[in-house]
Amino acid sequence: MKKNNIEGWLFVSPLLIWISLIIIIPIYIAFELSFFNVKIIGTSGKFIGIDNYFKLIKSTKFINASINSFYWIIGNAICQTFFAFTIALTINYRFPGKKIMANWIILSFIIPTVVVVVIWKLMLSSSSGIVNSLLINLGILDNATGFFSTPNKAFVSLVLINSWRWSPFLALIILSGLNSINREIYDASKVDGANFIQQFIHITIPNLKNVLFVLGLVGTLLSFNIFDIIWLITKGGPSNATTTLPLLIYETAFTKFRISQAATLSIITSFLLLIFSLFFIKFMAPKEND
């Protein structure tokens, strides 16, 4: 082995050890627990093989949580992409107060999640919320509505709240990609008569393919693992309409005290995310000749 290779391994070895401690070992422990019927952490259980896997795959709660997770990812992907591009394209133009606007927009990402939840629950309150008052004054609603009272309303409200929180972060990444595009290309396209939409389709999107690929992969994984906002606002309700797989894992482990089933859910979820990541990289990664 060459000296440079040895030095390289020495430099990355602390990171590899750290990854092993915080990722590989917990996954191994969860995988081992999935073959037992342990209910409370620290207690012993009986070896039952792959029974947990068969039970969970057939479970209605698991199927519903999987469907909710799928809709959650799609909803957030659409909303966050739209909001992030709107913010990034707006800030990308030169206008007075551009830097101030960029600093204020990122505040939603800096604010702690608990504060975000409190603010939105007050704003969306059916009794004194500013959103209901505004919609009534504009004539859109006749009476105040409960944004978390029905499954569909609760789900859509959570998607919008989560998108509001994460869109500025994605917008900054898109903005960095926009700043790397040579503005002379836009100027030349204007001379040729290209409008904003044509510029966006034929210049902006192709030049952001690497950024969009990373956002698509990382953003999907981050959205899937969102737990705090959903739990703090609806706790998975009403009628389990907002229960995603991360919430189901938490509920199984710490509410129903079935740690082995929660471990099994974690392994299945990790496997699904791994498969998604591999397929996404295989088919969506930008090609060198593009």
C-alpha positions in Angstrom: 0.0 0.0 0.0 1.4 3.4 -1.0 2.3 5.9 1.7 -0.3 8.4 0.4 -3.0 5.8 0.8 -2.0 5.0 4.3 -2.0 8.7 5.2 -5.4 9.0 3.6 -6.9 6.2 5.7 -5.4 7.6 8.8 -7.1 11.0 8.2 -10.5 9.4 7.5 -10.3 6.8 10.2 -11.7 9.0 13.0 -14.8 9.7 10.8 -15.2 6.1 9.9 -15.0 5.1 13.6 -17.5 7.8 14.5 -19.9 6.7 11.7 -19.6 3.1 13.0 -20.5 4.1 16.5 -23.5 6.3 15.7 -24.9 4.5 12.7 -23.7 0.9 12.1 -23.8 -0.3 15.7 -27.4 1.0 16.3 -28.5 -0.5 13.1 -27.0 -3.9 14.1 -28.7 -3.6 17.6 -32.0 -2.8 15.9 -31.6 -5.7 13.5 -30.9 -8.1 16.3 -33.9 -6.8 18.4 -36.2 -7.3 15.4 -35.9 -11.1 15.9 -37.1 -11.0 19.5 -40.3 -9.9 21.2 -38.8 -7.4 23.6 -41.4 -4.9 24.8 -39.6 -2.6 27.2 -36.0 -1.4 26.7 -33.6 -3.3 29.0 -35.8 -6.4 29.4 -35.2 -9.8 27.8 -37.4 -11.3 25.2 -38.0 -14.6 23.4 -36.5 -15.3 20.0 -39.4 -15.4 17.4 -37.4 -15.2 14.1 -39.0 -13.2 11.4 -42.5 -13.1 12.8 -42.3 -9.4 13.5 -41.6 -8.7 9.8 -44.6 -10.7 8.7 -46.9 -9.1 11.2 -45.9 -5.5 10.4 -46.0 -6.0 6.6 -49.6 -7.2 7.0 -50.5 -4.5 9.5 -53.0 -1.9 8.5 -51.2 0.8 10.5 -48.0 0.1 8.7 -49.7 0.3 5.3 -51.5 3.5 6.2 -48.3 5.1 7.6 -46.4 4.1 4.4 -49.1 5.7 2.3 -49.1 8.8 4.5 -45.3 9.0 4.2 -45.5 8.8 0.4 -48.1 11.6 0.2 -46.1 13.6 2.7 -42.9 13.4 0.6 -44.8 14.3 -2.6 -46.6 17.2 -1.0 -43.5 18.6 0.5 -41.5 18.1 -2.7 -44.0 20.1 -4.7 -44.6 22.9 -2.2 -40.9 23.3 -1.1 -39.7 23.3 -4.7 -42.2 26.0 -5.7 -41.6 28.2 -2.7 -37.8 27.7 -2.9 -37.6 28.6 -6.5 -39.9 31.6 -6.0 -37.7 32.9 -3.2 -34.4 32.2 -5.0 -35.4 33.7 -8.3 -36.8 36.8 -6.5 -33.6 37.3 -4.5 -31.4 36.6 -7.6 -32.6 39.8 -9.2 -30.8 43.1 -8.3 -32.9 45.4 -6.3 -32.5 47.7 -3.3 -32.7 45.8 0.0 -31.8 42.5 -1.6 -29.3 41.5 1.2 -31.8 42.5 3.9 -34.5 40.4 2.3 -32.2 37.4 2.1 -31.3 37.7 5.8 -34.9 38.0 6.9 -36.1 35.0 4.8 -33.7 32.6 6.5 -35.2 33.5 9.9 -37.9 30.8 9.4 -35.1 28.2 9.3 -33.3 29.6 12.3 -36.3 29.7 14.6 -36.6 26.6 16.9 -39.3 24.1 15.8 -41.2 24.5 19.1 -41.5 28.3 18.4 -42.6 27.6 14.9 -45.3 25.3 16.1 -46.6 27.7 18.7 -46.7 30.6 16.2 -48.6 28.5 13.5 -51.0 27.0 16.0 -51.9 30.5 17.2 -52.2 31.8 13.6 -54.4 28.9 12.5 -56.6 28.9 15.6 -60.3 28.6 14.8 -61.2 31.0 17.6 -58.7 33.8 17.5 -56.3 32.9 14.6 -55.3 35.7 12.2 -55.5 33.4 9.2 -59.2 32.6 9.8 -59.9 36.3 10.4 -58.2 37.3 7.2 -60.0 34.7 5.1 -63.4 35.7 6.5 -62.6 39.4 5.9 -61.7 38.6 2.3 -64.9 36.7 1.8 -63.2 33.4 1.2 -64.8 31.8 4.3 -68.2 32.4 5.9 -67.2 31.0 9.3 -63.9 30.1 11.0 -62.6 26.7 10.1 -60.5 24.3 12.1 -57.3 23.7 10.1 -56.5 20.5 12.1 -60.0 19.3 12.6 -60.3 16.9 9.6 -57.8 14.5 8.1 -57.4 16.4 4.8 -57.1 19.8 6.4 -54.6 18.7 9.0 -52.4 17.0 6.4 -52.4 19.9 4.0 -51.8 22.4 6.9 -48.8 20.3 8.1 -47.3 20.2 4.6 -47.6 24.0 4.2 -46.1 24.6 7.7 -43.2 22.3 7.0 -42.6 23.8 3.6 -42.6 27.3 5.1 -39.9 26.2 7.5 -37.6 24.4 5.0 -38.1 26.3 1.8 -35.7 29.2 2.7 -32.9 26.6 3.4 -33.5 25.1 -0.1 -33.8 28.5 -1.6 -30.3 29.4 -0.4 -28.9 26.3 -2.0 -30.7 27.1 -5.3 -29.5 30.7 -5.1 -25.9 29.6 -4.8 -26.5 27.6 -8.0 -28.1 30.6 -9.7 -25.1 32.8 -8.8 -22.8 30.3 -10.6 -24.6 30.7 -13.9 -23.0 33.2 -16.2 -25.3 36.2 -16.6 -24.1 36.8 -20.1 -26.1 33.8 -21.1 -29.3 35.5 -20.0 -28.3 38.7 -21.7 -27.6 36.9 -24.9 -31.0 35.1 -24.7 -32.7 38.5 -24.2 -31.2 39.7 -27.4 -32.6 36.7 -29.1 -36.0 37.5 -27.8 -36.3 34.8 -25.0 -38.8 35.6 -22.3 -38.6 34.6 -18.6 -40.2 31.2 -19.0 -38.0 30.3 -21.9 -34.9 31.4 -19.9 -36.1 29.3 -16.9 -36.6 26.2 -19.0 -33.6 26.3 -21.3 -31.0 28.0 -19.2 -31.8 27.9 -15.5 -33.0 24.3 -15.1 -30.2 22.7 -17.2 -27.5 24.7 -15.3 -29.0 23.7 -12.0 -29.2 19.9 -12.7 -26.5 19.0 -10.2 -28.1 21.2 -7.5 -31.5 19.8 -8.2 -30.2 16.3 -8.0 -28.7 16.8 -4.6 -31.9 18.7 -3.4 -34.1 15.9 -4.7 -32.2 13.2 -2.9 -31.4 15.0 0.4 -34.7 16.9 0.5 -36.7 13.7 0.1 -34.8 11.9 2.9 -35.1 15.0 5.2 -38.8 15.3 4.5 -39.4 11.6 5.1 -37.7 11.8 8.5 -39.6 14.9 9.8 -41.0 14.0 13.2 -41.1 17.1 15.4 -43.6 19.3 13.5 -46.1 16.5 13.0 -45.9 15.2 16.6 -46.1 18.6 18.2 -49.1 19.8 16.2 -51.3 16.7 15.6 -49.5 13.7 17.2 -50.5 11.8 14.1 -54.1 12.6 14.2 -56.9 13.1 13.5 -57.7 9.4 13.0 -54.0 8.6 12.2 -54.3 10.7 9.1 -50.9 12.4 9.7 -49.1 9.3 11.1 -46.0 8.8 9.0 -43.5 5.9 9.5 -41.3 7.9 11.9 -44.3 8.7 14.1 -45.4 5.1 14.0 -41.9 3.9 15.1 -42.0 6.4 18.0 -45.5 5.4 19.0 -44.7 1.7 18.8 -41.6 2.0 20.9 -42.5 4.6 23.6 -46.3 4.6 23.7 -47.2 0.9 23.2 -43.8 -0.3 24.6 -43.1 -2.8 21.8 -39.4 -2.1 21.2 -38.8 -5.2 19.0 -41.6 -4.2 16.7 -40.3 -0.6 16.6 -36.8 -2.0 15.7 -38.4 -4.0 12.9 -40.1 -0.9 11.6 -36.8 0.9 11.7 -35.1 -1.8 9.7 -37.9 -1.9 7.1 -37.9 1.9 6.8 -34.1 2.0 6.5 -34.3 -0.6 3.7 -37.0 1.3 1.8 -34.9 4.5 2.0 -31.8 2.7 0.9 -33.6 1.3 -2.1 -35.0 4.7 -3.0 -31.6 6.3 -2.7 -30.0 3.7 -5.0 -32.7 4.0 -7.6 -32.7 7.8 -7.4 -28.9 7.9 -7.9 -29.1 5.3 -10.7 -31.8 7.0 -12.8 -31.7 10.7 -11.7 -28.0 11.4 -11.4 -26.8 13.9 -14.0 -24.8 12.3 -16.8 -21.4 13.7 -17.7 -22.4 14.1 -21.3 -25.6 16.0 -20.5 
